[in-house]
């Protein structure tokens, strides 16, 4: 299992309400990591890139997060492209969502 990084945690905390943080983090750990096609446990940077992409495309909505994670399960390259992270392996690092006002 690929751990959720502090950078991923910060983005979850910006996008989701505090009451959802743990559920989202647990979901990412369980459903969006080395269980994806062609991602093994040594690919932490790739997993983080995919996690950032599904988070960005979720817009802070857990249902959309699940939908995007299912898409990543079919072909995570499509999710990376949709999020704008497909052309540059470090593009996801520049994405810093504004904290949600809820």
C-alpha positions, 0 to 999 in steps of 0.5 A: 500500500502506498502511503498518502503523502503530506502534500496529498493530505494538504490538498485534501484539506484544501478541497474537502470539508474537515468532516470528510478529510479522513474518509477521503484520505482512507479512500485514496489509500485504499482505492488510488495507489498500487491497486491501479493498473501498472502501478506497483508499491515502489511507484510513490511519485506516480501514485501521488500524481494520479491522486492529485489528478483525481482530487483536482477533477473532484472539485471537492466532491466525494462522489466525483472523486470516486468517479475519477478514481474509477476512471483511473482504474480503467486508464489513469493516463486519461485522468492525468491528461484531463487534469493537465498533468499528462505532459509534464511529470512534475506539473501536479506539483504546481497545483495548489487549490485554494482552501474551500470555504464551507 
